[in-house]
Amino acid sequence: MRIAELDRINELARKAKSVGLSEAELAERDVLRQAYIRQVCGQMNNILSTVTVIDAEGNDVTPAKLREAQAGGMQLQ
């Protein structure tokens, strides 16, 4: 899944290395980074909501905390 803000974050990173960023661009970068982090965490929660851990003998050994989070709507921390 592609995160749209990533292109602009990378563009600002290149500019920061070459000529520096204005105050407005620094603020924009911070907002974009927070949005990026939220999206990555959301993607991880979606992935973990479907995980089941099986041992070598075929037994379900999914950790209790993960099971509880899956049953309760996924808020892992």
C-alpha positions as CSV (number, residue, x, y, z in Angstrom):
1,M,0.0,0.0,0.0
2,R,1.4,3.4,-1.0
3,I,1.4,6.3,1.4
4,A,0.8,9.5,-0.5
5,E,2.7,11.8,1.9
6,L,5.9,9.9,1.4
7,D,6.7,11.6,-1.9
8,R,6.5,15.1,-0.3
9,I,8.4,13.9,2.8
10,N,11.2,12.7,0.6
11,E,11.1,15.9,-1.4
12,L,11.5,17.9,1.8
13,A,14.3,15.7,3.0
14,R,16.3,16.2,-0.3
15,K,15.7,20.0,0.0
16,A,16.8,20.0,3.7
17,K,20.1,18.4,2.7
18,S,20.8,20.7,-0.2
19,V,19.5,24.2,0.7
20,G,17.7,23.9,4.0
21,L,14.0,24.4,4.8
22,S,12.0,27.4,5.7
23,E,9.9,27.5,8.9
24,A,6.7,26.7,7.0
25,E,8.4,23.7,5.4
26,L,9.7,22.5,8.7
27,A,6.1,22.7,10.1
28,E,4.8,20.9,7.0
29,R,7.4,18.2,7.4
30,D,6.4,17.6,11.0
31,V,2.7,17.3,10.1
32,L,3.5,14.9,7.2
33,R,5.7,12.8,9.4
34,Q,3.0,12.4,12.0
35,A,0.5,11.5,9.3
36,Y,3.0,8.9,7.9
37,I,3.5,7.4,11.4
38,R,-0.3,7.1,12.0
39,Q,-0.7,5.3,8.6
40,V,2.1,2.9,9.2
41,C,0.7,2.0,12.7
42,G,-2.7,1.5,11.1
43,Q,-1.3,-0.8,8.5
44,M,0.5,-2.8,11.2
45,N,-2.6,-3.1,13.3
46,N,-4.5,-4.3,10.2
47,I,-1.8,-7.0,9.6
48,L,-1.7,-8.1,13.2
49,S,-5.5,-8.3,13.3
50,T,-5.3,-11.4,11.1
51,V,-2.1,-13.1,12.6
52,T,-2.3,-16.5,14.2
53,V,0.9,-18.1,15.6
54,I,1.2,-21.9,15.1
55,D,4.0,-23.9,16.6
56,A,5.8,-26.9,15.0
57,E,3.2,-29.4,16.3
58,G,0.4,-27.4,14.7
59,N,-0.9,-25.9,18.0
60,D,-2.3,-22.4,18.1
61,V,0.1,-20.5,20.4
62,T,-1.0,-16.9,19.6
63,P,-0.1,-14.7,22.6
64,A,-3.0,-13.9,24.9
65,K,-2.5,-10.2,24.5
66,L,-2.7,-10.4,20.7
67,R,-5.9,-12.6,21.0
68,E,-7.5,-10.0,23.3
69,A,-6.6,-7.2,21.0
70,Q,-8.0,-9.0,18.0
71,A,-11.2,-9.7,19.9
72,G,-11.5,-6.2,21.2
73,G,-10.8,-4.3,17.9
74,M,-7.0,-4.1,17.8
75,Q,-5.3,-1.5,19.9
76,L,-1.9,-3.0,20.5
77,Q,0.7,-0.9,22.3
